[in-house]
Amino acid sequence: MKDKMNSLFSTPSQRAFLALIALLFLWPKFIVIAPSVSPYTIMVLICISLSAAFLIFGRKTDSRLTYLSTVAAVFFGIFFTVRFYADIVSRTVASSIYYDLRDLIWGGSLFFIALMSARRSDIRDRIGKIVCWSAVAIMIAALVEQITRLSLPALIMQYLPITIDDQFRQMLVQDKSREEAFRSQAFFSHPIVLGQVSASSFPIVLSIFLSGRIRLLCMVAMASCVIAIYFSGSRSGFIALIAGVLCSIFLFVSLSRSKLALAAAVVALPFAILAVPIIAGTVETLAVGRSAVEQRSSDMRALMWQNGDAAIQSSPINGHGAGNSAALAGIRARFGGTFTIDDYYLSLILDAGYLALAIFSVFILLVFLITFTAGGPTYLRFFRAGLFSAVVSILVSFKATSILEGMAFLYLYTGLIISSSLRRDSVNEELQND
């Protein structure tokens, strides 16, 4: 009976999970059927239900969490617990809880869905293909925006009577051009998010390429990522791309277990040392700004930290509740009249305090340790390395934005890393498939 229930829930759960990943990349989150109702949110609820049913009714498998994975999952739960506690003790209890609840349901749930739905090796191959094709589709959408000089919402609204989610309405109406250069946003609410997602996709595609799979598609996908970042006009996108690639190189060499790879690394070391000043200079130029407009943007982010200093000192441990950071330290946008805050870490400290930031940092450290120590065939180790490098790209880009769209990808990738490192008696089967 348990075997039948296991079969009944596992396959639909995995198919729904793959559909959810595709929607995460390709469904414009600003388009809703009703408030907070869209194909993406509906699929999230379906995946949560199927994962819960599989957990309750499915038979016990030989896959189980390692010690590090268990601790990481616990810290993930503590991270949200601390955030909700900060909301409860804040002056804006209802609105703050609603703000964090949205992030938990529509983003954080992907971590647990990935734990339940991505345990089989074949599903990870399909996830890789979804990432590759999504990168190409995103680039095409960005290219169409460049050609028409219209954002995707404006293009869609010309032909379809769409409803825009209130959470994204203000971001969509803001002018995102810079120095008269049009900035694409594709399926996302802001060009910075386009750069963030494209930069984080690159290491995943690179890991698949180095594993010797679908190499032609991978090359097209990697080129698409770079082109999409360029169309976004996002400095943070290029910085995140560099960070992700450097992290990938370190992890690929460390995890390859190949004497040839280690020898190549030794030969390449002098050239890498020579390249450090060039890379550092490029990153510094991008971070400070290549023009007066970009430098002013960097100055505004520094000003946000100055504005938020008093609020941080008044409540350094618990913060002031989710959704309040923009009012406490934000700067009024050029259009729309709303306050914005362009640094996720500043936003997290103001909303939930240093405690939440510390717990989040420990969680990321644990995921890194899992990536670095988990076993399995070469392609699986490389896949984890690509996923963690994608996490690094997202973390770097969050120094330039506090828009939470990118967090859904971070939750997904960390969940996939842990699910692919489960201790299983059937590991030999995966080794045979390598």
Phi, psi and omega per residue, in radians:
M1 nan -0.767 3.118
K2 -1.088 -0.666 3.125
D3 -1.105 -0.706 3.123
K4 -1.137 -0.750 3.120
M5 -1.146 -0.650 3.107
N6 -1.083 -0.791 3.117
S7 -1.159 -0.629 -3.091
L8 -1.114 -0.694 -3.028
F9 -1.704 -0.481 -3.010
S10 -1.192 -0.875 -3.099
T11 -1.128 -0.859 3.060
P12 -1.018 -0.649 3.125
S13 -1.087 -0.746 -3.125
Q14 -1.219 -0.681 3.114
R15 -1.159 -0.723 3.100
A16 -1.132 -0.633 3.130
F17 -1.124 -0.746 3.095
L18 -1.109 -0.721 3.085
A19 -1.100 -0.661 3.124
L20 -1.101 -0.736 3.129
I21 -1.110 -0.749 3.111
A22 -1.062 -0.745 3.120
L23 -1.176 -0.600 3.104
L24 -1.035 -0.709 3.130
F25 -1.367 -0.732 -2.838
L26 -1.939 -0.267 3.127
W27 -1.545 2.151 3.097
P28 -1.097 2.004 -3.038
K29 -1.126 -0.312 -3.110
F30 -1.397 -0.191 -3.139
I31 -1.680 2.090 -3.115
V32 -2.249 2.685 3.074
I33 -1.413 -0.701 3.074
A34 -2.564 2.976 3.137
P35 -0.871 2.083 3.131
S36 1.136 0.279 3.123
V37 -2.068 2.056 3.106
S38 -2.624 2.947 3.068
P39 -0.944 -0.610 3.129
Y40 -1.162 -0.873 -3.102
T41 -1.168 -0.611 3.081
I42 -1.102 -0.748 -3.141
M43 -1.172 -0.589 3.065
V44 -1.042 -0.816 -3.135
L45 -1.124 -0.672 3.090
I46 -1.094 -0.789 -3.129
C47 -1.145 -0.680 3.080
I48 -1.072 -0.769 -3.128
S49 -1.132 -0.792 -3.134
L50 -1.156 -0.684 3.124
S51 -1.137 -0.725 3.109
A52 -1.125 -0.730 3.134
A53 -1.127 -0.722 3.118
F54 -1.123 -0.675 3.139
L55 -1.155 -0.677 -3.073
I56 -1.421 -0.802 -2.978
F57 -1.779 -0.337 -3.106
G58 -1.229 2.728 -3.138
R59 -1.282 2.758 3.073
K60 -1.180 2.254 3.126
T61 -1.775 3.018 3.118
D62 -1.508 0.099 3.085
S63 -1.581 2.243 3.130
R64 -2.564 2.734 -3.105
L65 -1.202 2.444 2.975
T66 -1.301 3.009 -3.140
Y67 -1.059 -0.833 -3.140
L68 -1.081 -0.712 -3.134
S69 -1.120 -0.691 3.112
T70 -1.104 -0.787 3.139
V71 -1.109 -0.729 3.130
A72 -1.081 -0.771 3.122
A73 -1.103 -0.655 3.105
V74 -1.129 -0.769 3.128
F75 -1.148 -0.562 3.057
F76 -1.081 -0.782 3.094
G77 -1.120 -0.688 3.125
I78 -1.128 -0.633 3.126
F79 -0.979 -0.835 3.126
F80 -1.271 -0.576 3.108
T81 -1.077 -0.785 3.116
V82 -1.096 -0.695 3.124
R83 -1.106 -0.764 3.135
F84 -1.198 -0.596 3.067
Y85 -1.101 -0.742 3.086
A86 -1.052 -0.625 3.103
D87 -1.164 -0.718 -3.067
I88 -1.161 -0.639 -3.113
V89 -1.583 0.070 3.135
S90 -1.490 3.065 3.120
R91 -1.488 -0.162 -3.114
T92 -2.126 1.066 -2.980
V93 -1.008 -0.971 -3.025
A94 -1.087 -0.884 -3.084
S95 -1.174 -0.632 -3.137
S96 -1.205 -0.744 3.096
I97 -1.090 -0.736 3.109
Y98 -1.049 -0.719 -3.125
Y99 -1.082 -0.858 -3.125
D100 -1.275 -0.538 3.116
L101 -1.120 -0.674 3.067
R102 -1.060 -0.775 -3.136
D103 -1.140 -0.646 -3.140
L104 -1.192 -0.808 -3.055
I105 -1.289 -0.865 -3.032
W106 -1.527 -0.199 3.117
G107 -2.172 -1.051 -3.062
G108 -1.051 -0.515 3.138
S109 -1.090 -0.428 3.131
L110 -1.095 -0.507 3.093
F111 -1.078 -0.857 -3.105
F112 -1.295 -0.610 3.082
I113 -1.089 -0.720 3.121
A114 -1.116 -0.680 3.112
L115 -1.038 -0.662 -3.063
M116 -1.512 -0.522 -2.921
S117 -1.878 -0.151 -3.015
A118 -2.061 0.656 -3.088
R119 -1.486 -0.377 -3.116
R120 -1.517 2.542 -3.089
S121 -1.184 -0.596 -3.078
D122 -1.170 -0.514 -3.128
I123 -1.228 -0.516 3.116
R124 -1.200 -0.582 3.045
D125 -1.091 -0.724 3.131
R126 -1.197 -0.631 3.079
I127 -1.076 -0.747 3.101
G128 -1.021 -0.744 3.115
K129 -1.148 -0.663 3.112
I130 -1.092 -0.737 3.126
V131 -1.089 -0.746 -3.133
C132 -1.111 -0.902 -3.122
W133 -1.147 -0.597 3.108
S134 -1.136 -0.696 3.109
A135 -1.048 -0.704 3.116
V136 -1.169 -0.785 -3.133
A137 -1.106 -0.690 3.124
I138 -1.119 -0.736 3.107
M139 -1.091 -0.718 3.128
I140 -1.099 -0.743 3.109
A141 -1.079 -0.731 3.113
A142 -1.140 -0.650 3.110
L143 -1.132 -0.740 3.096
V144 -1.048 -0.718 3.101
E145 -1.097 -0.698 3.127
Q146 -1.129 -0.689 -3.115
I147 -1.205 -0.751 -3.084
T148 -1.511 -0.267 -3.057
R149 1.033 0.544 3.089
L150 -2.281 2.468 3.068
S151 -1.248 2.777 -3.106
L152 -1.011 -0.725 3.087
P153 -1.020 -0.728 3.135
A154 -1.153 -0.665 3.108
L155 -1.136 -0.787 -3.108
I156 -1.155 -0.706 -3.089
M157 -1.164 -0.315 3.074
Q158 -1.212 -0.448 -3.024
Y159 -2.086 -0.396 -3.090
L160 -2.260 2.443 3.085
P161 -1.398 1.400 -3.055
I162 -1.545 2.766 3.047
T163 -1.902 2.286 -3.094
I164 -1.777 2.315 3.133
D165 -1.116 2.386 -3.130
D166 -1.048 -0.526 -3.124
Q167 -1.087 -0.530 -3.062
F168 -1.863 -0.142 -3.003
R169 -0.987 -0.836 -3.102
Q170 -1.118 -0.697 3.133
M171 -1.146 -0.600 -3.075
L172 -1.282 -0.550 -3.097
V173 -1.466 -0.211 -3.134
Q174 -1.256 2.559 3.060
D175 -1.340 2.135 -3.074
K176 -1.925 0.179 3.102
S177 -1.243 2.723 3.102
R178 -2.405 2.120 -3.132
E179 0.923 0.780 3.109
E180 1.144 0.195 3.099
A181 -1.703 2.202 -3.133
F182 -1.258 2.377 -3.135
R183 -1.990 2.142 -3.137
S184 -1.342 2.691 3.045
Q185 -2.289 -0.142 3.097
A186 0.919 -2.196 -3.048
F187 -1.550 0.189 -3.021
F188 -1.984 3.013 -3.007
S189 -1.471 -0.215 -3.085
H190 -2.716 2.592 3.106
P191 -0.999 -0.592 3.128
I192 -1.080 -0.666 3.124
V193 -1.177 -0.662 3.052
L194 -1.022 -0.819 3.102
G195 -1.096 -0.683 -3.129
Q196 -1.110 -0.855 -3.101
V197 -1.182 -0.735 -3.133
S198 -1.155 -0.717 3.121
A199 -1.118 -0.699 -3.128
S200 -1.298 -0.425 3.110
S201 -1.276 -0.524 -3.052
F202 -0.994 -0.869 -3.127
P203 -1.103 -0.567 3.120
I204 -1.156 -0.800 3.112
V205 -1.107 -0.696 3.125
L206 -1.074 -0.699 3.134
S207 -1.116 -0.668 3.109
I208 -1.187 -0.702 3.119
F209 -1.058 -0.796 -3.108
L210 -1.227 -0.340 3.084
S211 -1.400 -0.066 3.084
G212 1.438 0.414 -3.078
R213 -2.038 2.476 3.098
I214 0.621 0.945 -2.993
R215 -1.153 -0.646 -3.137
L216 -1.118 -0.822 3.095
L217 -1.062 -0.688 3.133
C218 -1.102 -0.717 3.130
M219 -1.120 -0.735 3.091
V220 -1.114 -0.721 -3.121
A221 -1.151 -0.744 3.128
M222 -1.119 -0.726 3.073
A223 -1.094 -0.672 3.126
S224 -1.091 -0.688 3.124
C225 -1.059 -0.820 -3.113
V226 -1.130 -0.752 3.141
I227 -1.107 -0.737 3.141
A228 -1.102 -0.701 3.092
I229 -1.092 -0.731 3.109
Y230 -1.078 -0.763 3.134
F231 -1.154 -0.471 -3.134
S232 -1.270 -0.354 -3.098
G233 1.107 0.479 -3.030
S234 -1.783 2.040 3.055
R235 -1.108 -0.713 -3.105
S236 -1.090 -0.515 3.108
G237 -1.101 -0.765 3.139
F238 -1.240 -0.670 3.084
I239 -1.099 -0.746 3.113
A240 -1.110 -0.659 3.109
L241 -1.096 -0.804 3.129
I242 -1.077 -0.772 3.138
A243 -1.083 -0.749 3.142
G244 -1.127 -0.723 -3.137
V245 -1.174 -0.758 3.124
L246 -1.099 -0.725 3.091
C247 -1.108 -0.698 3.125
S248 -1.069 -0.801 -3.125
I249 -1.048 -0.798 3.125
F250 -1.039 -0.822 -3.080
L251 -1.251 -0.699 -3.137
F252 -1.069 -0.774 3.135
V253 -1.175 -0.710 -3.103
S254 -1.188 -0.581 -3.029
L255 -1.750 -0.037 -3.016
S256 -1.248 -0.523 -3.067
R257 0.996 0.454 -3.093
S258 -1.956 2.244 3.082
K259 -1.113 -0.612 3.122
L260 -1.112 -0.742 3.135
A261 -1.139 -0.705 3.121
L262 -1.163 -0.677 3.105
A263 -1.126 -0.744 3.104
A264 -1.087 -0.649 3.132
A265 -1.138 -0.693 3.109
V266 -1.113 -0.761 3.132
V267 -1.132 -0.670 -3.080
A268 -1.383 -0.242 -3.047
L269 -0.996 -0.833 3.131
P270 -1.043 -0.693 3.123
F271 -1.177 -0.642 3.114
A272 -1.121 -0.697 3.120
I273 -1.098 -0.733 3.112
L274 -1.141 -0.530 -3.100
A275 -1.391 -0.307 -3.088
V276 -0.981 -0.861 3.130
P277 -1.053 -0.620 -3.140
I278 -1.168 -0.815 3.130
I279 -1.110 -0.772 -3.132
A280 -1.086 -0.730 3.121
G281 -1.123 -0.695 3.118
T282 -1.120 -0.795 3.139
V283 -1.103 -0.741 3.141
E284 -1.095 -0.728 3.116
T285 -1.095 -0.765 3.121
L286 -1.144 -0.693 -3.105
A287 -1.208 -0.765 -3.136
V288 -1.289 -0.677 -3.124
G289 2.129 2.400 -3.105
R290 -1.585 -0.164 -3.111
S291 -2.496 3.025 3.140
A292 -1.078 -0.647 -3.139
V293 -1.154 -0.789 3.137
E294 -1.172 -0.654 3.097
Q295 -1.131 -0.650 3.096
R296 -1.148 -0.627 3.091
S297 -1.108 -0.738 3.090
S298 -1.133 -0.684 3.107
D299 -1.102 -0.643 3.134
M300 -1.129 -0.650 3.117
R301 -1.176 -0.665 3.072
A302 -1.146 -0.647 3.121
L303 -1.139 -0.594 3.110
M304 -1.066 -0.703 3.096
W305 -1.134 -0.677 3.089
Q306 -1.136 -0.745 3.131
N307 -1.091 -0.620 -3.062
G308 -1.504 -0.109 -3.046
D309 -1.041 -0.803 -3.111
A310 -1.108 -0.725 -3.139
A311 -1.162 -0.645 3.105
I312 -1.136 -0.781 -3.120
Q313 -1.142 -0.520 -3.118
S314 -1.300 -0.430 3.103
S315 -2.630 1.272 -3.025
P316 -1.297 -0.431 -3.048
I317 -1.557 -0.894 -3.029
N318 -1.756 -0.230 -3.112
G319 1.244 -2.812 -3.032
H320 -2.111 0.186 3.142
G321 1.687 2.510 -3.079
A322 -1.056 2.470 3.082
G323 1.567 -0.038 -3.090
N324 -1.725 -0.186 -3.036
S325 -1.084 -0.685 -3.118
A326 -1.108 -0.681 3.125
A327 -1.233 -0.529 -3.085
L328 -1.443 -0.591 -3.036
A329 -2.400 -0.010 -3.049
G330 -1.312 2.954 3.098
I331 -2.121 2.431 -3.074
R332 -1.120 2.301 3.139
A333 -1.194 2.760 -3.131
R334 -1.094 -0.650 -3.134
F335 -2.265 2.582 3.106
G336 1.689 -0.330 3.052
G337 1.239 0.190 -3.109
T338 -1.691 2.741 3.066
F339 -1.544 2.395 3.119
T340 -2.174 2.673 3.063
I341 -2.296 2.178 -2.946
D342 -1.891 0.793 3.098
D343 -2.746 1.937 -3.090
Y344 -1.076 -0.655 -3.068
Y345 -1.222 -0.683 3.025
L346 -1.106 -0.747 3.120
S347 -1.074 -0.738 -3.130
L348 -1.158 -0.730 3.124
I349 -1.106 -0.766 -3.134
L350 -1.179 -0.660 -3.083
D351 -1.387 -0.735 -3.006
A352 -2.264 0.024 3.033
G353 1.501 3.023 3.132
Y354 -1.132 -0.460 -3.137
L355 -1.071 -0.779 3.121
A356 -1.119 -0.709 3.123
L357 -1.119 -0.704 3.139
A358 -1.133 -0.765 -3.139
I359 -1.141 -0.725 3.092
F360 -1.058 -0.725 -3.139
S361 -1.128 -0.714 3.104
V362 -1.126 -0.703 3.103
F363 -1.032 -0.803 3.133
I364 -1.124 -0.697 3.104
L365 -1.075 -0.727 3.116
L366 -1.119 -0.697 3.101
V367 -1.110 -0.667 3.084
F368 -1.095 -0.786 3.137
L369 -1.080 -0.659 3.077
I370 -1.114 -0.786 3.118
T371 -1.023 -0.714 -3.016
F372 -1.392 -0.450 -3.017
T373 -1.918 -0.312 -3.089
A374 -1.164 2.559 -3.113
G375 -1.624 -2.727 -3.127
G376 1.937 3.068 3.139
P377 -1.153 2.893 -3.047
T378 -1.028 -0.785 -3.082
Y379 -1.104 -0.557 3.140
L380 -1.270 -0.714 3.083
R381 -1.113 -0.700 3.105
F382 -1.157 -0.679 3.137
F383 -1.088 -0.753 3.082
R384 -1.092 -0.713 3.135
A385 -1.075 -0.736 3.094
G386 -1.097 -0.710 3.133
L387 -1.130 -0.771 -3.138
F388 -1.198 -0.627 3.072
S389 -1.103 -0.603 3.048
A390 -1.120 -0.694 3.081
V391 -1.069 -0.749 3.119
V392 -1.063 -0.740 3.103
S393 -1.027 -0.773 -3.139
I394 -1.133 -0.755 -3.139
L395 -1.066 -0.727 3.125
V396 -1.128 -0.780 -3.093
S397 -1.188 -0.363 3.122
F398 -1.248 -0.089 2.978
K399 -1.297 -0.146 -3.098
A400 -2.073 0.005 -3.132
T401 -2.763 2.691 3.020
S402 -2.088 0.235 3.084
I403 -1.191 2.233 -2.954
L404 -1.451 0.001 3.121
E405 -0.961 -0.730 -3.107
G406 -1.166 -0.415 -3.131
M407 -1.143 -0.557 3.115
A408 -1.051 -0.685 3.104
F409 -1.187 -0.697 3.112
L410 -1.098 -0.774 3.106
Y411 -1.060 -0.744 3.139
L412 -1.088 -0.847 -3.057
Y413 -1.163 -0.695 3.108
T414 -1.159 -0.663 3.073
G415 -1.110 -0.684 3.118
L416 -1.171 -0.655 3.108
I417 -1.067 -0.800 -3.107
I418 -1.214 -0.729 -3.120
S419 -1.129 -0.517 3.139
S420 -1.449 -0.076 -3.122
S421 -1.952 0.218 -3.124
L422 -1.049 2.457 3.072
R423 -1.302 2.157 -3.097
R424 -2.451 2.539 3.098
D425 -1.276 -0.355 -3.074
S426 -1.647 0.406 -3.110
V427 -1.071 -0.490 3.130
N428 -1.087 -0.534 3.119
E429 -1.117 -0.701 3.132
E430 -1.226 -0.627 3.100
L431 -1.096 -0.605 3.127
Q432 -1.223 -0.448 -3.119
N433 -1.474 -0.124 -3.089
D434 -1.223 nan nan
